[in-house]
Amino acid sequence: MSVYYRFKFRSIFSLFLLGLICDVSYFSYYFNKYPMINLLFSKRKRLIFNVRFLLKLILILLNNCCKLVLKYQ
């Protein structure tokens, strides 16, 4: 059980890092390619980026808490 949840946590953490790299590269590409988009929509896009980042972080924390609960049962 603990090995499975440790593996699951590592895979979700790697997916989180991959998604974070994709998000950063996506936004930096479009902000550099189209500066007018940066001027017009930067606040909204950065808000979306922050919300997605927080959701991924919450997912990791919930998974870690579930792993600890199952470990001590």
PEHUGI-V864632 format. One record per residue. N is the residue number from 1. RES is the residue in three letters. SS is DSSP state (a for helix, b for strand, c for the rest). BURIAL is + if it has 24 or more other ideal C-beta (glycine too) atoms within 12 Angstrom, else -. Layout:
N:RES:SS:BURIAL + N:RES:SS:BURIAL
This chain:
1:MET:c:- + 2:SER:a:- + 3:VAL:a:- + 4:TYR:a:- + 5:TYR:a:- + 6:ARG:a:- + 7:PHE:a:- + 8:LYS:a:- + 9:PHE:a:+ + 10:ARG:a:- + 11:SER:a:- + 12:ILE:a:+ + 13:PHE:a:- + 14:SER:a:- + 15:LEU:a:- + 16:PHE:a:+ + 17:LEU:a:- + 18:LEU:a:- + 19:GLY:a:- + 20:LEU:a:- + 21:ILE:a:- + 22:CYS:a:- + 23:ASP:a:+ + 24:VAL:a:- + 25:SER:a:- + 26:TYR:a:- + 27:PHE:a:+ + 28:SER:a:- + 29:TYR:a:- + 30:TYR:a:- + 31:PHE:a:- + 32:ASN:a:- + 33:LYS:a:- + 34:TYR:c:- + 35:PRO:a:- + 36:MET:a:- + 37:ILE:a:- + 38:ASN:a:- + 39:LEU:a:- + 40:LEU:a:- + 41:PHE:a:- + 42:SER:a:- + 43:LYS:a:- + 44:ARG:a:- + 45:LYS:a:- + 46:ARG:a:- + 47:LEU:a:- + 48:ILE:a:- + 49:PHE:a:+ + 50:ASN:a:- + 51:VAL:a:- + 52:ARG:a:- + 53:PHE:a:- + 54:LEU:a:- + 55:LEU:a:- + 56:LYS:a:+ + 57:LEU:a:- + 58:ILE:a:- + 59:LEU:a:- + 60:ILE:a:+ + 61:LEU:a:- + 62:LEU:a:- + 63:ASN:a:+ + 64:ASN:a:- + 65:CYS:a:- + 66:CYS:a:- + 67:LYS:a:+ + 68:LEU:a:- + 69:VAL:a:- + 70:LEU:a:- + 71:LYS:a:- + 72:TYR:a:- + 73:GLN:c:-
